């Protein structure tokens, strides 16, 4: 299980890790939130170091719901 920073707990829908059979670390944001640098609600990184960079506060933005 991936530990999510406090500032993101209410924004994260789900996560998955290599230990769970995936090819890296995945974070799925809830509807209405995007990763600014990716312009989408999912993030995939191969290392925890890369994932920590993506999970910064200034990289999570509120967006108008754009998917059903």
Beta strands, then each sheet from edge to edge (+ up, - down):
strand 1: 12-16
strand 2: 25-29
strand 3: 33-35
strand 4: 42-45
strand 5: 60-62
sheet 1: 1+ 2- 4+
sheet 2: 3+ 5-
end
